[in-house]
Amino acid sequence: MALFSFRLPDIGEGISEAEIVAWHIAVGDRVEEDGRLADMMTDKATVEMESPAAGTVVELAGAPGDSVAIGATLVVIETDEEGVQAAEPERVAAENPGVDDVQDAVTDPADVPVGAERDQLAAAPVAPDQTPNVATDATGTPSRERAAVLASPAVRQRAKDLGIDLSSVKHDGPHVRHGDLDAYLRYGAGQGYHAPNASRARPDETVRVIGMRRRIAENMAAAKRHIPHFTYVDEIDVTALEAMRSDLNAVRGGRPKLTLLPLLIVAFCRALPDFPIMNARYDDEAGVVTRHGSVHMGMATQTDAGLMVPVIRDAQDRNVWQLATEITRLAEAARSGKATSAELSGGTITVTSLGPLGGIATTPVINRPEVAILGPNRIVERPVFRGDAIMRAKLMNLSISCDHRVVDGHDAASFVQAIRRLLETPVLLFAD
């Protein structure tokens, strides 16, 4: 027997450290050569570390959320071979390729397996939970028991992120669902269900902010710290736009169903040439604003792992059907954890929508280093005056937040009003 020190390799991004996102092993576990050790997150990607040797795990570098320096010991393994030394950096790097070497080994920080919508999750394939259930006997020696709990990949990933052992979660059906996890979090391990109108205190819960959630927190804090935001809101009559959308959907054939978002993006793209400062990125350290000729539209997307922003490239060159197809593809890629780093970067302006939860108005946070973010809100029906007559109309507020260092209030208001004119006369969206 000998001790083998597995050191964190340089994964090719010029970084000095990486964050532990999740362990796939525990002290006392046996790991095989090429077995999964841990997921490590850098600023750009999550890399899965694999073991170069077989043996028993005797030491881990830290807990999820801790950072490990490049070259520092990540795992100590008691091997079956005599005289095994710490792995040479070249060998470790070769056996744990970086993001530029093996695509299958790396995902973007947002690429934590998440899930689709709940109605899709019900039909998702399920597999036995593979999370080790490490127990101890009277001597304190770990034993590797595995509970054959059925759960979809999204549920297993969420349970892992929350630190929940699926074998301790009560479930009525054949496999654990998101609702069972919700009940576990709400009522504790016992999951003692009670009448919805009953009040019951529950213990405080401390949740460490790590991984993707920590990246989101850091990015949002940096945006608010560096950017003096202001928000402008205007009301738009989308009655004619909604009627046209209904007509288009009636003749769409095999094309994807149109939501409001593709039509909004067309309006944004048509208005932007007259307001180039809105489609820009501001390098505040260099003091340079780059006004982009192409519209790379960020699309804020809610996933189980948090908010991600896939980017629709060259949105100005796409028609509404092409936009609808790309929106569907990117949203699914983000929610399923398959979006690439290139698909999650390089935006020039962002749109964020809460759909039917859109509320009356929003004050969205700018996706730094962009200078503007648009937020359509919920459509409501209200009576409006048309001359002396009172008519029913579909109304929607459009919010925009801007970087006041480079965008003036007049520019923001004029831009939104140009969008309003296009949306209230929707034939202009298709006019040359």
C-alpha positions as CSV (number, residue, x, y, z in Angstrom):
1,M,0.0,0.0,0.0
2,A,1.1,3.6,-0.7
3,L,-0.4,7.1,-0.5
4,F,-1.0,8.8,-3.8
5,S,-1.5,12.6,-3.8
6,F,-3.7,13.8,-6.7
7,R,-2.9,17.4,-7.4
8,L,-5.2,19.8,-9.1
9,P,-3.8,20.2,-12.7
10,D,-3.6,23.4,-14.8
11,I,-6.8,23.0,-16.9
12,G,-5.6,25.4,-19.6
13,E,-7.4,28.7,-18.8
14,G,-4.6,30.6,-17.1
15,I,-6.3,30.4,-13.7
16,S,-4.7,30.1,-10.3
17,E,-7.5,28.2,-8.5
18,A,-10.8,26.4,-9.0
19,E,-13.9,25.9,-6.8
20,I,-15.1,22.5,-5.6
21,V,-18.7,22.2,-6.9
22,A,-19.4,18.6,-6.0
23,W,-17.6,15.5,-4.7
24,H,-18.4,12.2,-6.3
25,I,-16.5,10.3,-3.6
26,A,-16.2,10.4,0.1
27,V,-13.4,9.4,2.6
28,G,-13.4,5.6,2.9
29,D,-14.8,5.1,-0.7
30,R,-12.9,3.0,-3.1
31,V,-12.3,4.7,-6.4
32,E,-11.2,3.0,-9.6
33,E,-8.7,4.3,-12.2
34,D,-10.5,6.9,-14.3
35,G,-13.3,7.1,-11.8
36,R,-15.1,10.4,-11.1
37,L,-13.6,12.4,-8.2
38,A,-15.0,15.9,-8.3
39,D,-16.5,18.7,-10.3
40,M,-14.3,21.8,-10.3
41,M,-15.5,25.2,-11.5
42,T,-13.4,28.0,-13.0
43,D,-14.7,31.3,-14.2
44,K,-15.5,29.8,-17.5
45,A,-16.2,26.1,-17.2
46,T,-16.9,23.2,-14.9
47,V,-14.3,20.4,-15.3
48,E,-14.8,16.8,-14.1
49,M,-11.7,15.4,-12.4
50,E,-10.9,11.7,-12.9
51,S,-8.7,9.5,-10.8
52,P,-5.3,8.4,-12.3
53,A,-5.1,5.6,-9.8
54,A,-7.3,3.0,-8.0
55,G,-7.5,2.7,-4.3
56,T,-9.3,4.0,-1.2
57,V,-9.9,7.7,-0.5
58,V,-8.3,8.8,2.7
59,E,-8.4,12.6,2.4
60,L,-10.3,15.3,0.5
61,A,-9.1,18.9,0.0
62,G,-12.3,20.6,1.3
63,A,-16.0,20.9,1.1
64,P,-18.2,22.1,-1.9
65,G,-17.6,25.9,-2.2
66,D,-14.0,25.8,-1.1
67,S,-11.3,26.8,-3.6
68,V,-8.2,24.8,-4.4
69,A,-5.0,26.2,-5.9
70,I,-3.6,24.8,-9.1
71,G,-1.0,22.2,-8.1
72,A,-2.4,21.7,-4.6
73,T,-3.5,18.3,-3.3
74,L,-7.1,17.6,-4.2
75,V,-7.5,14.0,-3.1
76,V,-5.2,11.5,-1.3
77,I,-5.7,7.9,-2.3
78,E,-4.3,4.8,-0.6
79,T,-3.4,2.7,-3.6
80,D,-3.0,-1.0,-4.1
81,E,0.5,-0.6,-5.5
82,E,3.8,-0.1,-3.7
83,G,5.8,3.0,-4.1
84,V,3.3,5.2,-5.9
85,Q,4.2,8.9,-5.6
86,A,2.3,12.0,-6.2
87,A,1.4,12.3,-9.9
88,E,3.6,14.5,-12.1
89,P,1.8,17.6,-13.3
90,E,2.3,16.6,-16.9
91,R,0.7,13.2,-16.3
92,V,-2.2,14.7,-14.3
93,A,-2.9,17.3,-17.0
94,A,-2.8,14.6,-19.7
95,E,-5.3,12.4,-17.8
96,N,-7.6,15.3,-16.9
97,P,-7.8,17.4,-20.2
98,G,-8.8,21.0,-20.1
99,V,-11.7,22.7,-21.9
100,D,-9.8,23.1,-25.2
101,D,-8.9,19.4,-25.4
102,V,-12.0,17.3,-24.7
103,Q,-15.4,18.8,-25.1
104,D,-17.1,15.9,-23.3
105,A,-15.2,16.6,-20.1
106,V,-16.1,20.2,-19.8
107,T,-19.3,22.2,-19.5
108,D,-19.9,25.9,-19.1
109,P,-20.6,27.1,-15.5
110,A,-24.3,27.2,-16.5
111,D,-24.0,23.6,-17.8
112,V,-25.0,21.9,-14.5
113,P,-27.6,19.3,-15.6
114,V,-30.9,20.9,-14.8
115,G,-34.3,20.0,-16.3
116,A,-37.1,21.0,-18.5
117,E,-40.5,22.2,-17.5
118,R,-42.4,20.2,-14.9
119,D,-44.7,18.6,-17.4
120,Q,-41.7,17.4,-19.3
121,L,-40.0,16.1,-16.2
122,A,-42.8,13.8,-15.6
123,A,-41.9,11.9,-18.8
124,A,-38.1,12.1,-18.2
125,P,-36.2,8.8,-18.1
126,V,-35.4,7.7,-14.6
127,A,-32.4,5.8,-13.3
128,P,-31.3,4.5,-9.9
129,D,-29.7,7.1,-7.8
130,Q,-25.9,6.7,-7.9
131,T,-25.0,9.0,-5.0
132,P,-23.1,7.0,-2.4
133,N,-24.9,6.6,0.9
134,V,-22.0,6.4,3.2
135,A,-22.8,4.9,6.6
136,T,-20.6,3.9,9.6
137,D,-20.6,0.8,11.7
138,A,-19.9,0.6,15.4
139,T,-16.2,1.1,14.8
140,G,-16.8,4.2,12.7
141,T,-15.7,2.5,9.5
142,P,-17.4,3.8,6.4
143,S,-19.5,1.3,4.5
144,R,-20.6,1.9,0.9
145,E,-24.3,1.4,0.7
146,R,-26.2,2.5,-2.3
147,A,-29.9,3.1,-2.3
148,A,-31.7,2.1,-5.5
149,V,-33.8,5.2,-5.6
150,L,-35.4,6.1,-9.0
151,A,-35.2,9.7,-10.0
152,S,-34.9,11.8,-13.2
153,P,-31.5,13.3,-13.9
154,A,-32.8,16.8,-13.1
155,V,-34.1,15.6,-9.7
156,R,-30.8,13.8,-8.9
157,Q,-28.8,16.9,-9.8
158,R,-31.0,19.1,-7.7
159,A,-30.8,16.8,-4.7
160,K,-27.0,16.7,-5.1
161,D,-26.9,20.5,-5.2
162,L,-29.0,20.7,-2.1
163,G,-27.0,18.0,-0.3
164,I,-30.0,15.7,0.0
165,D,-29.7,12.0,0.2
166,L,-32.5,10.7,-2.1
167,S,-32.9,7.5,0.0
168,S,-34.2,9.7,2.8
169,V,-36.9,11.4,0.7
170,K,-40.4,10.1,1.0
171,H,-42.2,9.6,-2.3
172,D,-45.6,8.1,-3.2
173,G,-44.9,7.2,-6.9
174,P,-42.2,4.9,-8.4
175,H,-39.6,7.6,-8.3
176,V,-38.7,10.8,-6.5
177,R,-40.0,14.0,-8.1
178,H,-39.4,17.7,-7.6
179,G,-42.5,17.9,-5.4
180,D,-41.0,15.3,-3.1
181,L,-37.8,17.4,-2.8
182,D,-40.0,20.5,-2.1
183,A,-41.8,18.6,0.7
184,Y,-38.5,17.4,2.1
185,L,-37.2,21.0,2.2
186,R,-40.5,22.3,3.6
187,Y,-41.1,19.7,6.3
188,G,-37.8,18.1,7.0
189,A,-36.6,14.5,6.7
190,G,-39.8,13.2,8.3
191,Q,-41.9,15.0,5.6
192,G,-44.8,15.1,8.0
193,Y,-47.6,16.4,5.8
194,H,-50.3,18.5,7.3
195,A,-53.3,20.6,6.3
196,P,-52.2,23.5,4.0
197,N,-53.9,26.0,6.3
198,A,-52.1,24.8,9.4
199,S,-49.2,26.9,10.7
200,R,-46.0,25.1,11.7
201,A,-42.6,26.4,12.6
202,R,-39.7,24.7,10.9
203,P,-36.0,24.8,11.8
204,D,-33.7,27.4,10.3
205,E,-31.8,26.3,7.2
206,T,-28.3,27.4,6.3
207,V,-27.5,27.0,2.6
208,R,-24.0,27.6,1.4
209,V,-23.9,29.7,-1.8
210,I,-21.6,27.8,-4.1
211,G,-21.2,26.9,-7.8
212,M,-23.5,28.5,-10.3
213,R,-25.5,30.4,-7.6
214,R,-22.3,32.0,-6.3
215,R,-21.3,33.0,-9.9
216,I,-24.7,34.6,-10.4
217,A,-24.4,36.5,-7.0
218,E,-21.0,37.8,-7.9
219,N,-22.1,38.9,-11.4
220,M,-25.2,40.7,-10.1
221,A,-23.2,42.4,-7.3
222,A,-20.6,43.6,-9.8
223,A,-23.2,44.9,-12.1
224,K,-25.0,46.9,-9.4
225,R,-21.6,48.0,-7.9
226,H,-20.1,49.3,-11.1
227,I,-23.2,50.4,-13.1
228,P,-25.4,53.4,-12.2
229,H,-28.8,51.9,-13.3
230,F,-31.9,53.8,-14.3
231,T,-35.1,52.3,-15.5
232,Y,-37.7,53.7,-17.9
233,V,-41.2,52.1,-18.4
234,D,-43.7,52.8,-21.1
235,E,-47.1,51.3,-21.9
236,I,-47.7,49.7,-25.3
237,D,-51.1,48.7,-26.9
238,V,-50.4,45.2,-28.3
239,T,-54.0,44.5,-29.4
240,A,-53.1,44.5,-33.1
241,L,-49.8,42.7,-32.5
242,E,-51.6,39.8,-30.6
243,A,-54.2,39.5,-33.4
244,M,-51.5,39.3,-36.0
245,R,-49.6,36.7,-33.9
246,S,-52.8,34.6,-33.7
247,D,-53.2,34.8,-37.5
248,L,-49.6,33.8,-38.1
249,N,-49.9,30.8,-35.7
250,A,-53.0,29.7,-37.6
251,V,-50.9,29.2,-40.8
252,R,-47.6,28.2,-39.3
253,G,-47.7,24.6,-40.6
254,G,-44.8,22.7,-39.2
255,R,-43.0,25.8,-37.9
256,P,-42.7,26.5,-34.2
257,K,-45.6,28.3,-32.5
258,L,-44.9,32.0,-32.2
259,T,-44.8,33.6,-28.7
260,L,-44.6,37.3,-28.3
261,L,-40.8,37.3,-27.9
262,P,-39.7,36.8,-31.5
263,L,-41.9,39.7,-32.6
264,L,-40.4,41.9,-29.8
265,I,-36.9,41.0,-30.9
266,V,-37.7,42.0,-34.5
267,A,-39.0,45.3,-33.2
268,F,-35.8,45.8,-31.1
269,C,-33.6,45.0,-34.0
270,R,-35.4,47.4,-36.4
271,A,-35.2,50.3,-33.8
272,L,-31.6,49.8,-32.8
273,P,-29.9,51.3,-35.9
274,D,-31.3,54.7,-34.9
275,F,-30.0,54.2,-31.3
276,P,-26.6,52.6,-31.7
277,I,-25.6,53.4,-28.1
278,M,-28.2,50.9,-26.9
279,N,-26.5,48.0,-28.7
280,A,-23.1,48.5,-27.0
281,R,-20.6,47.1,-24.5
282,Y,-18.8,49.4,-22.1
283,D,-15.2,48.6,-21.0
284,D,-15.1,50.9,-18.0
285,E,-11.4,50.0,-17.2
286,A,-10.3,51.1,-20.7
287,G,-12.9,53.9,-20.9
288,V,-14.1,52.6,-24.3
289,V,-17.7,52.0,-25.6
290,T,-18.0,49.6,-28.5
291,R,-21.2,50.2,-30.5
292,H,-21.9,46.9,-32.3
293,G,-23.3,46.7,-35.8
294,S,-24.7,43.2,-35.3
295,V,-27.4,42.4,-32.7
296,H,-26.4,39.5,-30.5
297,M,-29.5,39.3,-28.3
298,G,-29.0,37.8,-24.9
299,M,-32.1,35.9,-23.7
300,A,-32.4,35.6,-19.9
301,T,-33.6,32.0,-19.2
302,Q,-34.6,30.6,-15.8
303,T,-33.3,27.1,-15.1
304,D,-33.2,24.9,-12.0
305,A,-29.5,25.9,-11.6
306,G,-30.3,29.6,-11.8
307,L,-30.6,32.4,-14.4
308,M,-28.6,31.8,-17.6
309,V,-28.4,34.1,-20.7
310,P,-27.9,32.2,-24.0
311,V,-27.3,34.5,-26.9
312,I,-29.1,34.7,-30.3
313,R,-26.4,35.5,-32.8
314,D,-27.1,38.0,-35.5
315,A,-30.7,38.4,-34.5
316,Q,-31.1,41.2,-37.0
317,D,-30.8,38.7,-39.9
318,R,-33.4,36.3,-38.7
319,N,-37.2,36.4,-39.4
320,V,-39.8,35.6,-36.8
321,W,-39.9,31.9,-37.5
322,Q,-36.1,31.6,-37.4
323,L,-36.1,33.5,-34.1
324,A,-38.8,31.3,-32.7
325,T,-36.8,28.2,-33.6
326,E,-33.5,29.6,-32.1
327,I,-35.3,30.7,-28.9
328,T,-36.7,27.2,-28.4
329,R,-33.3,25.6,-29.1
330,L,-31.3,27.8,-26.8
331,A,-33.8,27.7,-24.0
332,E,-33.8,23.9,-24.1
333,A,-30.0,23.8,-24.3
334,A,-29.8,26.0,-21.2
335,R,-32.4,24.1,-19.2
336,S,-30.9,20.7,-20.1
337,G,-27.3,21.7,-19.3
338,K,-26.1,21.4,-23.0
339,A,-25.5,25.1,-23.8
340,T,-21.9,25.8,-24.8
341,S,-19.7,28.5,-23.5
342,A,-19.9,30.3,-26.9
343,E,-23.8,30.2,-26.7
344,L,-23.6,31.8,-23.3
345,S,-21.3,34.7,-24.0
346,G,-20.9,37.7,-26.4
347,G,-24.2,39.3,-26.0
348,T,-24.6,43.0,-27.0
349,I,-28.1,43.7,-25.5
350,T,-30.4,41.4,-23.4
351,V,-34.1,40.8,-23.1
352,T,-35.6,39.3,-20.0
353,S,-39.2,38.3,-19.5
354,L,-41.1,36.6,-16.7
355,G,-43.9,35.6,-19.1
356,P,-47.3,35.4,-17.4
357,L,-45.5,36.4,-14.1
358,G,-44.3,39.6,-15.7
359,G,-46.1,42.0,-13.3
360,I,-46.8,45.6,-13.9
361,A,-43.2,46.8,-14.3
362,T,-39.6,45.4,-13.7
363,T,-36.3,47.0,-13.0
364,P,-33.9,44.4,-14.6
365,V,-30.2,44.3,-13.8
366,I,-27.9,45.0,-16.7
367,N,-25.8,42.1,-18.0
368,R,-22.4,43.7,-17.7
369,P,-20.6,44.9,-19.8
370,E,-23.7,45.5,-21.9
371,V,-25.4,48.9,-21.4
372,A,-29.1,48.1,-21.7
373,I,-31.6,45.3,-20.8
374,L,-35.2,45.2,-21.9
375,G,-38.0,43.7,-19.9
376,P,-41.5,43.1,-21.4
377,N,-44.2,42.7,-18.7
378,R,-47.5,40.8,-18.5
379,I,-50.2,41.6,-21.1
380,V,-53.4,42.7,-19.4
381,E,-56.8,43.7,-20.9
382,R,-58.2,47.1,-19.9
383,P,-60.7,49.6,-21.2
384,V,-59.2,52.4,-23.2
385,F,-60.6,55.5,-24.9
386,R,-60.6,55.6,-28.7
387,G,-61.9,59.1,-29.3
388,D,-65.2,59.2,-27.5
389,A,-65.6,55.4,-27.5
390,I,-64.4,53.0,-24.8
391,M,-62.9,49.9,-26.1
392,R,-61.2,46.8,-24.8
393,A,-57.4,46.7,-25.4
394,K,-54.5,44.4,-24.6
395,L,-51.8,46.5,-22.9
396,M,-48.2,45.7,-22.0
397,N,-45.6,47.7,-20.1
398,L,-42.1,47.6,-21.5
399,S,-39.2,48.3,-19.1
400,I,-35.7,49.2,-20.0
401,S,-32.7,49.5,-17.6
402,C,-29.7,51.4,-18.9
403,D,-26.1,52.3,-17.8
404,H,-26.4,56.0,-17.0
405,R,-22.7,56.5,-17.6
406,V,-23.2,56.2,-21.4
407,V,-26.9,56.2,-22.0
408,D,-29.1,59.3,-21.3
409,G,-32.7,59.1,-20.2
410,H,-33.8,60.8,-23.5
411,D,-32.1,58.1,-25.5
412,A,-33.8,55.3,-23.5
413,A,-37.2,56.9,-23.7
414,S,-36.9,57.6,-27.5
415,F,-35.7,54.0,-28.1
416,V,-38.7,52.5,-26.2
417,Q,-41.1,54.8,-28.0
418,A,-39.7,53.8,-31.4
419,I,-40.3,50.2,-30.4
420,R,-43.8,51.1,-29.3
421,R,-44.6,52.6,-32.7
422,L,-43.5,49.4,-34.4
423,L,-45.5,47.1,-32.1
424,E,-48.6,49.2,-32.2
425,T,-48.5,49.1,-36.0
426,P,-47.2,45.5,-36.4
427,V,-47.3,45.5,-40.3
428,L,-44.1,47.7,-40.0
429,L,-42.3,44.8,-38.6
430,F,-42.4,43.2,-42.0
431,A,-42.0,46.3,-44.2
432,D,-38.8,46.9,-46.0
